[in-house]
Amino acid sequence: MFLSYDSRYVYKKGSAIILKRRKNVMGLVLEEGRPADVSGRLEKEIRCYDLLDRLKIRYWRTDHPEAHADTMEACREIDAVLNAKVTKNLLLCNRQQTNFFLLMMPGEKVFKTKELSHQIGSARLSFASPEYMLKFLDITPGSLSVLGLMNDKENHVRLLVDREIAEAEYIGVHPCINTSSLKVATKDIFGTFLKEVHHDMTIVDLVGEV
């Protein structure tokens, strides 16, 4: 399922799509490719663009420095302009903190540890601490993204993908920082990108019922 545009608040300007906020003047613009000017951008963000460009993966970008994707309101507006599958990204680990998992699941589903544990053969799953997110993926809380696997050179993190995400046409991802979001074809992320960064993925089936 994809979010649809509300025509009262969306218009096109050239090749860009503008999402107008209803109560203030800030707008979100969807543009193809990397920023023309990367000054002031974090190195890890620029590395994401460099890799995607080198792999010839097509992507669209919206910048939202004033609307970090860490509130429901901000996420709804960002998701609307991306028009891609909404994903929830969680970094998990076993009790011993020896096995780590990046789980991608639909944003509307509720995560239940028991539902996942038996599918991957790892009991007592819990959320990994921010220190491991930074150590393995070079990402801080709020910016977790599958693109962070490019920084996991020793394959500490195993990728788990809900089947609903895997079957979507497009997904939204952060370029390792939550002040920008990218729309990328799912086949390019789970095909070309994962092959390049030497990671596999495991498909899981999550119901997510409360």
C-alpha positions in Angstrom: 0.0 0.0 0.0 1.3 3.4 -0.9 0.3 6.8 0.5 -1.5 8.9 -2.0 -1.2 12.7 -2.6 -3.9 15.2 -1.5 -4.2 17.3 -4.6 -5.2 20.4 -2.5 -1.7 20.5 -1.0 0.5 19.1 -3.8 1.6 20.7 -7.1 4.4 20.2 -9.6 7.1 22.6 -10.5 9.2 21.4 -13.4 10.4 17.9 -12.5 9.9 18.5 -8.8 6.9 17.7 -6.7 6.1 20.3 -3.9 4.1 19.3 -0.8 2.6 22.4 0.8 2.1 22.4 4.5 -1.4 23.3 5.6 -0.6 25.5 8.5 2.8 27.0 7.7 5.0 28.1 4.8 7.5 25.2 4.8 7.3 23.0 1.8 8.9 19.6 0.9 10.5 19.2 -2.5 11.1 15.8 -4.2 14.1 16.0 -6.6 16.0 13.4 -8.4 19.6 12.6 -7.4 22.1 14.1 -5.0 22.1 17.7 -3.8 23.9 20.1 -6.2 25.7 21.5 -3.2 26.9 19.1 -0.5 28.6 21.7 1.6 27.4 21.3 5.2 26.3 17.7 4.7 27.8 15.0 6.8 30.4 12.8 5.3 28.3 9.6 5.9 25.4 11.2 4.0 27.7 12.1 1.0 29.0 8.5 1.0 25.5 7.2 0.5 25.0 9.4 -2.6 28.5 8.4 -3.9 27.7 4.7 -3.6 24.2 5.0 -5.1 25.6 7.0 -8.0 28.4 4.6 -8.6 26.0 1.7 -8.7 23.8 3.7 -11.1 20.8 3.3 -8.7 18.1 5.9 -9.4 16.8 7.7 -6.4 14.7 10.8 -5.5 15.5 13.0 -2.5 13.6 15.3 -0.2 15.4 17.4 2.4 13.6 18.3 5.6 16.2 19.8 8.0 13.4 21.5 10.0 11.3 18.4 10.2 13.4 15.5 11.5 11.6 12.3 10.7 11.1 11.5 14.4 7.5 12.7 14.9 4.3 11.2 13.4 3.4 14.6 11.8 6.8 14.9 10.2 6.7 11.3 9.0 3.3 11.7 7.4 4.4 14.7 5.4 7.6 13.1 4.3 5.9 9.8 3.4 3.4 11.7 1.3 6.0 13.5 -0.8 8.0 10.3 -1.2 4.9 8.2 -2.1 6.9 5.1 -1.2 6.3 2.2 1.3 6.6 3.4 4.9 9.2 1.4 6.8 10.0 1.0 10.4 13.6 0.2 11.1 14.7 -1.5 14.3 18.2 -2.6 15.5 17.8 -5.7 17.6 20.1 -8.1 19.4 20.0 -11.3 21.4 20.4 -11.3 25.2 24.1 -11.9 25.0 24.5 -9.0 22.6 26.4 -11.2 20.2 23.9 -11.3 17.3 22.5 -8.2 15.8 19.6 -7.7 13.4 18.3 -4.8 11.3 14.6 -5.3 10.9 12.6 -3.5 8.2 8.9 -3.7 8.7 5.8 -1.7 7.7 5.4 1.5 9.7 1.8 0.6 10.8 2.7 -2.9 12.2 3.3 -3.4 15.9 6.6 -5.2 16.6 6.3 -8.3 18.8 9.5 -10.1 19.7 7.9 -13.5 20.0 6.5 -13.3 16.5 10.0 -12.8 15.1 12.1 -14.9 17.4 10.9 -18.3 16.3 11.4 -17.3 12.6 15.1 -16.5 13.0 15.9 -18.9 15.8 17.0 -16.3 18.3 15.2 -16.0 21.6 15.0 -13.1 24.0 15.4 -10.3 21.4 15.7 -6.7 22.6 16.5 -3.3 21.2 20.3 -2.9 20.7 21.9 0.1 22.4 22.8 3.2 20.4 26.5 2.5 20.8 26.1 -0.6 18.6 24.1 1.4 16.0 27.0 3.8 15.8 29.7 1.2 16.0 28.4 -1.1 13.2 26.3 1.2 11.0 27.7 4.7 11.7 24.2 5.8 12.5 22.6 7.5 15.5 19.1 6.9 16.8 16.3 8.3 14.6 18.4 7.9 11.4 18.5 4.1 11.2 18.5 2.9 7.6 19.3 -0.1 5.4 22.0 2.2 3.7 24.0 1.9 7.0 24.9 -1.6 6.0 27.5 -0.1 3.7 29.4 0.7 6.9 29.1 -2.8 8.3 32.3 -4.1 6.7 32.5 -7.2 9.0 28.9 -8.2 8.6 28.0 -7.9 12.3 24.3 -7.0 11.4 21.9 -9.5 9.7 19.1 -7.9 7.6 15.5 -9.0 8.2 12.8 -7.8 5.9 9.1 -8.2 6.3 7.6 -9.7 3.2 5.3 -6.7 2.7 8.3 -4.4 2.5 10.2 -6.8 0.1 7.2 -6.9 -2.3 6.7 -3.1 -2.4 7.8 -1.2 -5.5 9.5 1.6 -3.7 10.7 2.2 -0.2 11.8 5.3 1.7 15.3 5.3 3.3 17.5 7.8 5.1 21.0 8.5 3.8 22.2 7.7 7.3 20.8 11.0 8.7 17.2 11.8 9.3 17.3 15.4 7.8 16.8 13.9 4.3 14.9 10.9 2.9 15.2 9.0 -0.3 12.8 7.1 -2.5 14.5 4.1 -4.1 13.2 1.1 -6.0 13.0 -1.9 -3.7 14.7 -4.2 -6.3 17.7 -1.9 -6.4 18.1 -1.9 -2.6 17.6 -5.6 -2.1 19.4 -6.5 -5.3 22.2 -4.2 -6.5 22.9 -2.5 -3.2 23.0 -5.6 -0.9 25.2 -7.4 -3.4 27.7 -4.5 -3.4 27.9 -4.3 0.4 28.1 -8.1 0.8 24.9 -8.6 2.9 22.0 -11.0 2.4 18.5 -10.6 3.7 16.1 -12.9 5.4 12.4 -12.6 4.6 10.1 -12.7 7.6 6.3 -12.7 7.9 5.0 -10.4 10.6 1.3 -10.0 11.5 2.0 -7.2 13.9 -1.4 -7.4 15.7 -1.7 -5.9 19.1 
